[in-house]
Amino acid sequence: MGSNIGYENGQWQEREARYVIEEGTGDVFVGLKYWREIGGEWSEAEIFSGSLHDSGEFFASDLDGFILGTVVSESRISATYLEAGPDQGAFALALEKEGR
């Protein structure tokens, strides 16, 4: 869970984001991504897949974008989300692991 701030289609946006890892094998995983819509509701789930390396590098992709990041602590990832095409944008992500 964390913040998702940046520009999409030239418009500033600041929203909450949630990435839930559902399954993993070795360094790779698959999960679901959600974000707060402008009206405050959570979006529909979008599948994302990624890899997390011993070096601390974090890479993932979803339907229309890529996430490039770094693990900064045991519970935090700092990353950039890049999206090309009709909804092009760039967002800074600050994700923190939630307790279960």
Backbone as a printed PyTorch tensor [residue, N CA C, xyz], in Angstrom:
tensor([[[  0.8570,  -1.1620,   0.0000],
         [  0.0000,   0.0000,   0.0000],
         [  0.8990,   1.2190,   0.0000]],

        [[  0.4640,   2.2560,  -0.7060],
         [  1.2740,   3.4480,  -0.6820],
         [  0.7290,   4.5440,  -1.5730]],

        [[  1.5930,   5.5180,  -1.8340],
         [  1.1940,   6.6600,  -2.6380],
         [  1.5930,   6.4480,  -4.0900]],

        [[  0.8460,   7.0970,  -4.9610],
         [  1.0280,   7.0100,  -6.4020],
         [  0.8360,   8.4400,  -6.9070]],

        [[  1.9450,   9.1970,  -7.0690],
         [  1.8160,  10.6040,  -7.4550],
         [  2.5460,  10.8620,  -8.7670]],

        [[  1.9300,  11.6690,  -9.6300],
         [  2.5720,  12.0020, -10.8870],
         [  1.5910,  12.5630, -11.8890]],

        [[  1.9290,  12.4120, -13.1580],
         [  1.1130,  12.9660, -14.2400],
         [  0.5960,  11.8680, -15.1520]],

        [[ -0.6690,  11.9830, -15.5530],
         [ -1.2720,  11.1170, -16.5580],
         [ -2.0220,  12.0290, -17.5170]],

        [[ -1.7170,  11.9070, -18.8030],
         [ -2.3120,  12.7820, -19.8230],
         [ -2.1200,  14.2580, -19.4920]],

        [[ -0.9660,  14.6000, -18.9230],
         [ -0.6620,  15.9870, -18.6020],
         [ -1.3490,  16.5310, -17.3700]],

        [[ -2.0760,  15.6940, -16.6320],
         [ -2.8050,  16.1280, -15.4440],
         [ -2.1750,  15.5480, -14.1800]],

        [[ -1.9260,  16.4020, -13.1880],
         [ -1.3750,  15.9740, -11.8980],
         [ -2.3800,  15.0790, -11.1780]],

        [[ -1.8840,  13.9830, -10.5990],
         [ -2.7410,  13.0760,  -9.8320],
         [ -1.9940,  12.5930,  -8.6020]],

        [[ -2.7280,  12.4320,  -7.5430],
         [ -2.1680,  11.8800,  -6.3020],
         [ -3.1910,  10.9030,  -5.7470]],

        [[ -2.8380,   9.6100,  -5.7570],
         [ -3.7780,   8.5650,  -5.3410],
         [ -3.0690,   7.4950,  -4.5250]],

        [[ -3.8760,   6.7880,  -3.7640],
         [ -3.3670,   5.6040,  -3.0750],
         [ -3.2660,   4.4570,  -4.0740]],

        [[ -2.3090,   3.5770,  -3.8470],
         [ -2.1430,   2.3890,  -4.6870],
         [ -1.9650,   1.1770,  -3.7780]],

        [[ -2.4200,   0.0400,  -4.2670],
         [ -2.2750,  -1.2110,  -3.5090],
         [ -1.8060,  -2.2990,  -4.4760]],

        [[ -0.7070,  -2.9450,  -4.1490],
         [ -0.1740,  -4.0720,  -4.9230],
         [ -0.1690,  -5.2740,  -4.0050]],

        [[ -0.8640,  -6.3380,  -4.3970],
         [ -0.9970,  -7.5370,  -3.5700],
         [ -0.3510,  -8.7070,  -4.3140]],

        [[  0.7430,  -9.2250,  -3.7830],
         [  1.4000, -10.3820,  -4.3870],
         [  0.6050, -11.6200,  -4.0010]],

        [[  0.1250, -12.3410,  -5.0010],
         [ -0.7240, -13.5090,  -4.7760],
         [  0.0690, -14.8100,  -4.7680]],

        [[  1.1220, -14.8900,  -5.5920],
         [  1.8860, -16.1280,  -5.7270],
         [  3.2910, -15.7960,  -6.1970]],

        [[  4.2620, -16.5730,  -5.7500],
         [  5.6350, -16.3510,  -6.1760],
         [  6.4260, -17.6390,  -6.2300]],

        [[  7.4100, -17.6500,  -7.1310],
         [  8.3290, -18.7740,  -7.2630],
         [  9.7210, -18.2000,  -7.4820]],

        [[ 10.6270, -18.4630,  -6.5610],
         [ 11.9630, -17.8920,  -6.6840],
         [ 11.8940, -16.3770,  -6.6240]],

        [[ 12.4830, -15.7130,  -7.6270],
         [ 12.5120, -14.2540,  -7.6650],
         [ 11.3200, -13.6280,  -8.3810]],

        [[ 10.4120, -14.4290,  -8.9360],
         [  9.3040, -13.8880,  -9.7270],
         [  7.9660, -14.0880,  -9.0130]],

        [[  7.0110, -13.2300,  -9.3380],
         [  5.7230, -13.2820,  -8.6620],
         [  4.6260, -12.7420,  -9.5610]],

        [[  3.3850, -12.9650,  -9.1620],
         [  2.2110, -12.4200,  -9.8320],
         [  1.2710, -11.9040,  -8.7480]],

        [[  0.5370, -10.8540,  -9.0650],
         [ -0.3760, -10.3020,  -8.0790],
         [ -1.4240,  -9.4120,  -8.6970]],

        [[ -2.1070,  -8.6660,  -7.8390],
         [ -3.1720,  -7.7660,  -8.2660],
         [ -2.8440,  -6.3380,  -7.8360]],

        [[ -3.1780,  -5.4080,  -8.7000],
         [ -2.9250,  -3.9830,  -8.4710],
         [ -4.2610,  -3.2620,  -8.4050]],

        [[ -4.3980,  -2.3300,  -7.4510],
         [ -5.5890,  -1.5040,  -7.3050],
         [ -5.1380,  -0.0660,  -7.0790]],

        [[ -5.9710,   0.9090,  -7.4040],
         [ -5.6820,   2.3020,  -7.1130],
         [ -6.9940,   3.0090,  -6.8050]],

        [[ -6.8920,   4.0860,  -6.0570],
         [ -8.0850,   4.8680,  -5.7260],
         [ -8.4990,   5.6700,  -6.9540]],

        [[ -9.7590,   5.5310,  -7.3100],
         [-10.3220,   6.3270,  -8.3970],
         [-10.5330,   7.7560,  -7.8820]],

        [[-10.7670,   8.6880,  -8.7840],
         [-10.9640,  10.0850,  -8.4010],
         [-12.1190,  10.2360,  -7.4150]],

        [[-13.1730,   9.4380,  -7.5410],
         [-14.3090,   9.4980,  -6.6220],
         [-14.0740,   8.8570,  -5.2670]],

        [[-12.8940,   8.2240,  -5.0650],
         [-12.5620,   7.6230,  -3.7770],
         [-12.7220,   6.1200,  -3.6980]],

        [[-13.3820,   5.5040,  -4.6870],
         [-13.5470,   4.0510,  -4.6990],
         [-12.2750,   3.3740,  -5.2030]],

        [[-12.0490,   2.1230,  -4.7740],
         [-10.9250,   1.3460,  -5.3040],
         [-11.2600,   0.8680,  -6.7080]],

        [[-10.2670,   0.8420,  -7.5800],
         [-10.4280,   0.3810,  -8.9580],
         [-10.6900,  -1.1190,  -9.0030]],

        [[-11.0570,  -1.6010, -10.1750],
         [-11.0990,  -3.0410, -10.4210],
         [ -9.6660,  -3.5640, -10.3550]],

        [[ -9.4900,  -4.8290, -10.0370],
         [ -8.1540,  -5.4350,  -9.9590],
         [ -7.5330,  -5.5230, -11.3450]],

        [[ -6.2290,  -5.2750, -11.4100],
         [ -5.4580,  -5.4480, -12.6430],
         [ -4.2770,  -6.3710, -12.3080]],

        [[ -4.0600,  -7.3920, -13.1020],
         [ -2.9680,  -8.3310, -12.8650],
         [ -1.6260,  -7.6620, -13.1650]],

        [[ -0.6370,  -7.9200, -12.3090],
         [  0.7260,  -7.4930, -12.5870],
         [  1.6690,  -8.6420, -12.2610]],

        [[  2.8080,  -8.6620, -12.9330],
         [  3.8310,  -9.6910, -12.7110],
         [  5.1670,  -8.9910, -12.5340]],

        [[  6.0500,  -9.6130, -11.7670],
         [  7.3270,  -8.9520, -11.5490],
         [  8.4070,  -9.8630, -11.0480]],

        [[  9.5410,  -9.2270, -10.7610],
         [ 10.6830,  -9.9370, -10.1930],
         [ 11.3520,  -9.0470,  -9.1560]],

        [[ 11.8780,  -9.6820,  -8.1340],
         [ 12.5620,  -9.0060,  -7.0370],
         [ 13.9100,  -9.7030,  -6.8730]],

        [[ 14.9870,  -8.9420,  -7.0100],
         [ 16.3210,  -9.5290,  -7.0180],
         [ 17.0660,  -9.2860,  -5.7100]],

        [[ 18.0580, -10.1360,  -5.4280],
         [ 18.8680, -10.0090,  -4.2170],
         [ 19.5420,  -8.6450,  -4.1350]],

        [[ 19.7940,  -8.0150,  -5.2870],
         [ 20.4280,  -6.7000,  -5.3240],
         [ 19.5040,  -5.6020,  -4.8130]],

        [[ 18.2080,  -5.9280,  -4.6590],
         [ 17.2370,  -4.9400,  -4.2250],
         [ 16.4650,  -4.3170,  -5.3750]],

        [[ 16.7840,  -4.7100,  -6.5960],
         [ 16.0580,  -4.1910,  -7.7510],
         [ 14.6890,  -4.8550,  -7.8490]],

        [[ 13.6980,  -4.0700,  -8.2330],
         [ 12.3240,  -4.5140,  -8.3350],
         [ 11.8070,  -4.1020,  -9.7130]],

        [[ 11.2880,  -5.0650, -10.4780],
         [ 10.7460,  -4.8010, -11.8060],
         [  9.3810,  -5.4710, -11.9170]],

        [[  8.4270,  -4.7920, -12.5620],
         [  7.1120,  -5.3840, -12.7540],
         [  6.4530,  -4.7580, -13.9760]],

        [[  5.4440,  -5.4490, -14.4860],
         [  4.6500,  -4.9010, -15.5880],
         [  3.1940,  -5.2720, -15.3710]],

        [[  2.3130,  -4.4490, -15.9430],
         [  0.8890,  -4.7420, -15.9170],
         [  0.3600,  -4.5990, -17.3400]],

        [[ -0.9030,  -4.4310, -17.4860],
         [ -1.5340,  -4.3850, -18.7950],
         [ -0.9460,  -3.3010, -19.7080]],

        [[ -0.5690,  -2.1630, -19.1440],
         [ -0.1390,  -1.0520, -19.9890],
         [  1.0420,  -0.2540, -19.4670]],

        [[  1.7890,  -0.8020, -18.4990],
         [  2.9050,  -0.0360, -17.9650],
         [  3.9570,  -0.9000, -17.3050]],

        [[  5.0210,  -0.2280, -16.8560],
         [  6.1690,  -0.8760, -16.2290],
         [  6.5040,  -0.1850, -14.9200]],

        [[  6.9830,  -0.9780, -13.9580],
         [  7.4250,  -0.4510, -12.6780],
         [  8.8950,  -0.7920, -12.5190]],

        [[  9.7050,   0.2190, -12.2230],
         [ 11.1390,   0.0530, -11.9930],
         [ 11.4190,   0.6050, -10.6060]],

        [[ 11.9800,  -0.2380,  -9.7230],
         [ 12.1490,   0.2410,  -8.3680],
         [ 13.2890,  -0.3930,  -7.6070]],

        [[ 13.3840,   0.0290,  -6.3540],
         [ 14.4230,  -0.4340,  -5.4490],
         [ 13.8100,  -0.7020,  -4.0810]],

        [[ 14.2060,  -1.8080,  -3.4850],
         [ 13.8100,  -2.0980,  -2.1110],
         [ 14.6860,  -1.2290,  -1.2150]],

        [[ 14.0650,  -0.3660,  -0.4190],
         [ 14.8320,   0.5480,   0.4320],
         [ 14.8830,   0.0890,   1.8840]],

        [[ 14.0190,  -0.8410,   2.2510],
         [ 14.0720,  -1.4520,   3.5770],
         [ 13.2780,  -2.7540,   3.5000]],

        [[ 13.2210,  -3.4650,   4.5930],
         [ 12.5010,  -4.7360,   4.6290],
         [ 11.0080,  -4.5770,   4.3120]],

        [[ 10.4960,  -3.3720,   4.5110],
         [  9.0680,  -3.1630,   4.3110],
         [  8.7200,  -2.0590,   3.3070]],

        [[  9.7400,  -1.4960,   2.5980],
         [  9.4570,  -0.3770,   1.6950],
         [ 10.1150,  -0.5420,   0.3290]],

        [[  9.3790,  -0.1220,  -0.7150],
         [  9.8900,  -0.0800,  -2.0840],
         [  9.6570,   1.3200,  -2.6250]],

        [[ 10.6770,   1.8880,  -3.2320],
         [ 10.5690,   3.1630,  -3.9210],
         [ 10.6530,   2.8590,  -5.4120]],

        [[  9.6940,   3.3430,  -6.2150],
         [  9.6470,   2.9430,  -7.6130],
         [  9.0570,   4.0380,  -8.4950]],

        [[  9.1890,   3.8230,  -9.8000],
         [  8.5890,   4.6810, -10.8090],
         [  7.7080,   3.8190, -11.6990]],

        [[  6.4880,   4.2680, -11.9420],
         [  5.5700,   3.5890, -12.8520],
         [  5.5180,   4.4020, -14.1350]],

        [[  5.7610,   3.7470, -15.2710],
         [  5.7570,   4.4030, -16.5730],
         [  4.7040,   3.7570, -17.4620]],

        [[  3.8840,   4.5920, -18.0920],
         [  2.8170,   4.1080, -18.9650],
         [  2.8700,   4.8750, -20.2830]],

        [[  2.8840,   4.1450, -21.3900],
         [  2.8870,   4.7640, -22.7150],
         [  1.5080,   4.6150, -23.3450]],

        [[  1.2780,   5.3050, -24.4290],
         [  0.0210,   5.1590, -25.1540],
         [ -0.9820,   6.2400, -24.8090]],

        [[ -2.2630,   5.9710, -25.0490],
         [ -3.3100,   6.9800, -24.8690],
         [ -3.3770,   7.5690, -23.4590]],

        [[ -3.0710,   6.7840, -22.4400],
         [ -3.0970,   7.2630, -21.0550],
         [ -1.6910,   7.4520, -20.5080]],

        [[ -0.7800,   7.9070, -21.3310],
         [  0.6290,   8.0160, -20.9380],
         [  0.7990,   8.7730, -19.6290]],

        [[  1.7930,   8.3210, -18.8610],
         [  2.0380,   8.9780, -17.5950],
         [  3.3100,   8.4850, -16.9310]],

        [[  3.6820,   9.1690, -15.8630],
         [  4.8200,   8.7920, -15.0320],
         [  4.4410,   9.0980, -13.5830]],

        [[  4.6350,   8.1150, -12.7210],
         [  4.2540,   8.2490, -11.3190],
         [  5.3740,   7.7870, -10.4050]],

        [[  5.5520,   8.4760,  -9.3000],
         [  6.4570,   8.0540,  -8.2460],
         [  5.6400,   7.2210,  -7.2560]],

        [[  6.1360,   6.0180,  -6.9580],
         [  5.4600,   5.1240,  -6.0210],
         [  6.2790,   5.0020,  -4.7460]],

        [[  5.6280,   5.0940,  -3.6160],
         [  6.2430,   4.8350,  -2.3160],
         [  5.3700,   3.7670,  -1.6700]],

        [[  5.8150,   2.5190,  -1.7380],
         [  5.0110,   1.3930,  -1.2690],
         [  5.5370,   0.8740,   0.0520]],

        [[  4.6310,   0.5480,   0.9560],
         [  5.0050,   0.0020,   2.2590],
         [  4.2060,  -1.2590,   2.5260]],

        [[  4.8960,  -2.3000,   2.9830],
         [  4.2530,  -3.5780,   3.2660],
         [  3.3130,  -3.4260,   4.4430]],

        [[  2.0940,  -3.9460,   4.2610],
         [  1.1150,  -3.9210,   5.3450],
         [  1.2410,  -5.1830,   6.1670]],

        [[  1.0120,  -5.0790,   7.4690],
         [  1.0170,  -6.2460,   8.3390],
         [ -0.2020,  -7.1040,   8.0880]],

        [[ -0.0410,  -8.4090,   8.2460],
         [ -1.1840,  -9.3120,   8.0590],
         [ -1.4550, -10.0580,   9.3210]]])
